[in-house]
Amino acid sequence: MDEQLPLTGVKIIDLSTYAAVPAAARILADWGADVIKVESLKGDSWRQYGEIAQVPCTEEENPCWDVNNSNKRSISLNLRTEKGMEILHRLLADADVFMTNYRMAALHAMSLTWDVLHQTYPRLIWGHLSGYGNKGPEAERPGFDIAAFWARSGLMQDYGQPGNAPLTPFHAFGDMTTGSIMAGGLCAALYKQSRTGRGDKVEISLLGTASWLMGVPAVAAQKVYGNVYPRMRSEQPSPVCIPYECADGEWLELCIMDYERYYPSLCHILGLDGLIDDERFNTFGAVQGHSGEFVNLVQQAFLKRPRADWGPLLAAADIVYDNIGHFRDITENQQAWANGNLYERHFDNGRSAILPNTPVAFEEARKQASPAPLLGEHSREILREYGYTDEEIDEYIADGIVKVHTAT
């Protein structure tokens, strides 16, 4: 199967921690690349993230670790030693891509910057992810997604309701998004590499991704246009692109982009036929001046029936909508299962959980997710591939240069 995937034969060195770059590397691994995850002897801190997510994070069951690190191999090196760095450089000499989220000060100290590596390995692609970008007064600031992505971008504040506390997002949404875009950038560099034989520098930041994703609201919120956020639900630009509560307390989201085309159908469905010719509401320009009144009328109509009753009526009229779900609904979504977006992970302790696949599928095959590696699980295997003898490997282990996972 793997030989049918587009990145078969690509070698990637993933020197990263936490979520964003590991997510990018996971995507590339799913697309066929051989990803070697380089970890310290202590291991990536994300191995313990389950403590925050309140799910197991043991060697036998670590689902959060699997999400970002399946289909990789792990080598554990002490890069504070000369021999550890020598091993890393042997890996880099044979690699197509080096990707990292280490802060630039650390990369300078380790001589792993773009300038140094490009001079040594001209065809190597250097991919770097930071919190705030590598230029400007905040270049060296550490950044996690709920700070550099959510907080700084306005997402936390302006997607809520006025007067309420900012949203409290679950970790790693910004990381996963930024990593996904990074994977695309690295593929563009791989295409250039295939044409020219030269590597390229690929940089991305959490703030940069948030700025791009918030492009439309960022434009709308500029002072020149006079829009102020956050806004109440009844003050949104379109009263038919907001959530409505139904009789059973469940919510649905309307998403009508062509207002005047679907307005009569919506009124008919809701039993509001008397509003079809109402000049306060029957054009988009008019309803924006009477949004609060219209939202109240529509909300009262939706409260007359449970959500399950509204879906078939809206669908029959070709009105775009969806049920507003919960995190728990994702793993039970039959449409997601039908498209291979989910899979069941069976753990060594006999338990199982539903995990997401990376979202892109190709015509020939979808790589099946392998368990994410244990710390140093492939150290010996990888070192052998790069010409190290068992005697050398044993010596490195004894000297604290390499860590090898041993079964318990």
Disulfide bonds with the S-S distance in Angstrom:
none
